[in-house]
Amino acid sequence: MVRSMTGFGRGEASGDSIVVSVEARSVNHRHLDVALRLPRSLASVELDARRLVQTRVERGRIDVNVQLTPLAGAATHRVQVDGALAREYVARARAIAMELGLEGGPNLGWVLERPGVVRLEEPEPVEPGAPWPLLADALGRALDELVARRTAEGERLVDALRNLHAELAAAVDIVAARAPASAKRREERLRERLRALLADTVIDEARIVTEAAIWADKADVTEEVARLRAHLTEFTLLLDKGGPVGRALDFLIQELNREVNTVASKADDLETSQAALAAKGVLEKIREQVQNLE
């Protein structure tokens, strides 16, 4: 299967006290670039998570976000008291009371109501035992969905590429069909130019044939057409083969573009020029699609 580099996947796994949720998103990238965002309690298994992603995808920017959620009934909050801040409040309150000549001091209720003295902290939930099995399960599920979506998108891209391949092959066929007549046209134009230049002078037929052959050889596109057709065959073979073919297709497009440019530079009639221009346009569309393939 040919895969695209864009996709999304989500997976969850539940333990005794927590749920591990994983979201994986991928976009186009020249190489494989994995970015992991893990809770602190899972930092020790980051390398294992990275290796798991690398076994499933070969190209693309992969962003993986992991969240831990406590199950119902698990302790989710704890009270934190900032003793130093409480003492500072009391000391400042007593100092002001003495300055103003007021009796008494702050009571406990007043101190506990001061901002920042008491706060509820939501601790990061931790699953008893090793954290990796739960994360591996959730991450594996997310990657399954990610790969499935990349595969589905890849199949759509392959269909589009096959249609573009047919357009490109049609343009090459036009060039190939026009090529035999090109030599004859060039010889006739050479004769017309010589007649105009030499007027009534007798024309050396052997020299005309020689000059026409030299001109025809320089403008001949037979080799270019043969290489174009070979590249088009290789293109189809790569699509049929499947797997990570993005880099190979990208290189093949460069070779196709080189041959089409040569044909365009040698074109000596309107139809051949138009076919070469059409081929260049199709190649650009193919290039845009191939950039999305793994």
Residue, then its C-alpha position, 0 to 999 in steps of 0.5 A: m500500500v502507498r501511504s500519504m504523510t497526513g493523518f490522525g489517530r487516537g487511542e485509549a487504555s485504562g488501568d486500575s486508577i488512570v486512563v492513558s489517552v494518546e493523539a497522533r497527528s502527522v503532516n508532510h516532512r522530508h524525513l521522519d520527525v517525531a515530537l512527543r509530549l508526555p506527562r512527567s510520570l511517563a518521561s522514563v519511557e519516552l525512548d520506548a514510545r519513540r521507537l514504537v512510532q518509528t516502527r510504524v511510520e517512515r516519513g512525516r512530522i509526527d506529533v504525539n500528545v499523551q494525557l493521563t486522566p484519573l478514574a472515578g473514585a481515585a484521589t484527584h486533589r490534595v490540600q497544599v498549605d504555604g506556611a511561609l506565606a501564612r507567616e508573612y501575612v501574620a507578621r505584616a498584620r501584627a506590624i500594622a496592628m502595633e503601628l495603629g495601636l490595635e489590640g489582638g491579632p489575626n485569627l486562623g480563619w483570617v490567615l487561611e483565607r489569604p490568597g495563596v495560603v491554601r490551594l488545591e493541587e491536582p496531582e498527576p495521576v500515576e498507575p501502580g507498576a510499570p507505566w509502559p504497558l498502558l502507554a504502549d497499548a494506547l499509542g499502538r491504538a492511535l498509530d493503528e488509526l493514523v496508519a489506516r487514515r494515511t493508507a486511505e489517503g494514499e490510495r486516493l492519491v494513487d488514483a489521482l497519480r494514475n490519471l495524471h500518468a495517463e495524461l502524461a503518456a498521452a502527451v508523450d504519444i503526441v510527441a512520438a507521433r509527430a517525430p517521423a514527420s519532423a525530419k521531412r519538414r526540416e528537409e523541406r524548409l532547408r530546401e526552401r531557404l537554399r532556393a531563396l538564397l541561391a536563386d537560379t544556382v544549381i543545388d547540390e542534392a547530396r549536400i542538402v541531404t547531408e545538411a538535412a541529416i545533421w539538422a535532423d539528428k540535432a532535433d531528433v527526439t527519439e531517444e528522449v521519447a524512449r526514456l520518457r516511456a521507460h520512466l513512465t513504466e517505472f512510475t507505474l511499477l512503483l505505484d503497483k509495488g506500494g510501500p514508501v515510494g515518495r522519494a523514488l517517485d520524486f527522483l523519477i519526476q526530476e528525470l521526466n522533467r529533464e527529458v520533457n524540457t529537452v523535447a520542448s527545446k527541440a520542438d519545431d512545430l506547434e503540436t509538439s510544442q503544445a504537447a511538451l508544455a502540456a507534459k510540463g503542466v502534468l508533471e507539476k501536478i504529479r509533483e504536488q501529489v507526490q510530495n504528500l506520499e510517504 
